[in-house]
Amino acid sequence: METVKMQRWEYDQDGTFGILTLPDGECLYTCELPWKDNEPFVSCIPLGTYRCVPSKHNGRASWLLVDVPGRTEIKIHAANIPRQLQGCIALGTRMGKVYGCRAVLHSRDAMKQMAAHFLNKEFEIEIVTKEL
């Protein structure tokens, strides 16, 4: 099973941001809720390695993270800003601002890039804090 690495580099009260590296070296930006002790629906998930299985979100390809301690229904799906999420991970092709908030941009394009690698396939995601 292939593994992608997600390196978080910014944690603040508005959100958690990082970069996800695909098997071919291509990178996508990530957006999550801030860390709130792994509380369901309001926190990003703990660091670790999780299996991801194909799923759907609003009729589009997404991936469901399996066996996250104390959590269910965590997906990788299209979104731009942390407040559009309920504990999930959003992808974008670049960073920017939406409604004055830090955001990932071109999320649907990023999801298409992800699907080019993993449509209907399982993979693992390793989530770490980037060493600066």
C-alpha positions in Angstrom: 0.0 0.0 0.0 1.4 3.4 -0.9 1.9 6.1 1.7 1.6 9.9 1.4 3.2 12.2 4.0 1.4 15.2 5.4 3.6 17.6 7.2 1.8 20.2 9.3 3.8 23.5 9.6 1.4 25.9 11.1 -0.9 25.5 14.1 -2.9 28.5 15.3 -6.4 29.3 16.7 -7.9 29.6 13.3 -6.6 26.5 11.6 -3.8 24.0 11.0 -2.0 24.1 7.7 0.5 21.8 6.0 1.7 20.1 2.8 0.9 16.7 1.5 3.4 14.9 -0.7 2.1 12.4 -3.3 4.1 9.4 -4.3 5.4 11.1 -7.5 6.7 14.0 -5.4 3.9 16.4 -6.3 2.7 18.5 -3.4 -0.7 19.8 -2.3 -1.5 22.1 0.6 -3.7 21.0 3.5 -6.1 22.8 5.7 -7.7 21.6 8.9 -9.3 22.8 12.1 -7.1 23.9 15.0 -5.9 21.3 17.5 -8.6 21.0 20.3 -7.5 17.8 22.1 -8.9 15.6 19.3 -12.5 16.6 20.1 -14.8 15.2 17.4 -16.0 17.7 14.8 -13.9 20.7 16.1 -10.3 19.5 16.2 -7.7 18.3 13.7 -6.7 14.7 14.2 -3.7 13.4 16.2 -0.4 12.9 14.5 0.0 9.3 13.2 -0.4 7.0 10.3 -3.9 6.1 9.1 -5.4 3.9 6.4 -7.5 5.9 3.8 -10.3 4.2 1.9 -12.3 5.5 -1.1 -15.4 7.4 -0.2 -17.7 10.1 -1.5 -18.4 13.6 -0.3 -21.2 15.6 -1.9 -21.1 13.1 -4.8 -17.4 13.6 -5.5 -14.3 11.4 -4.8 -13.0 11.6 -1.3 -11.2 9.3 1.2 -12.2 8.2 4.6 -9.5 7.9 7.3 -9.9 4.6 9.2 -9.1 3.9 12.9 -8.4 7.4 14.1 -8.6 7.1 17.9 -11.8 8.5 19.3 -13.0 9.7 15.9 -15.2 8.6 12.9 -16.2 10.1 9.6 -12.9 12.0 9.0 -12.4 12.5 5.3 -10.1 14.1 2.8 -12.4 16.3 0.7 -12.7 19.6 -1.1 -13.0 22.8 1.0 -11.1 26.0 1.4 -11.2 27.3 4.9 -11.1 25.6 8.3 -14.6 26.6 9.3 -15.9 24.6 6.3 -14.6 21.4 8.0 -15.8 19.2 10.8 -12.5 17.5 11.7 -11.7 16.6 8.1 -8.7 17.5 5.8 -9.1 19.8 2.8 -6.6 20.0 0.0 -5.6 22.9 -2.3 -3.1 23.6 -5.0 -1.9 26.8 -3.3 -2.3 28.9 -0.2 -4.2 32.2 0.0 -7.2 33.9 1.6 -10.9 33.4 1.4 -13.2 35.8 3.2 -10.1 37.2 4.9 -9.2 33.8 6.3 -6.1 31.7 5.5 -7.2 29.1 3.0 -6.2 26.5 0.6 -7.2 27.5 -3.0 -8.3 25.5 -6.0 -9.5 22.6 -3.8 -11.4 20.7 -6.5 -8.3 20.8 -8.7 -6.3 19.4 -5.9 -8.8 16.6 -5.4 -8.6 15.8 -9.1 -4.8 15.5 -8.7 -5.3 13.2 -5.7 -7.8 11.1 -7.6 -5.3 10.7 -10.5 -3.2 8.8 -8.0 -5.8 7.1 -5.8 -9.2 6.9 -7.4 -10.9 3.8 -5.9 -7.6 2.9 -4.2 -6.6 2.6 -0.5 -3.5 4.3 0.8 -1.9 5.3 4.0 -1.4 8.9 5.2 1.4 9.7 7.7 0.7 12.9 9.5 3.7 14.6 11.2 4.8 18.1 12.3 7.4 19.5 9.9 10.7 20.1 11.4 11.9 23.7 10.7 
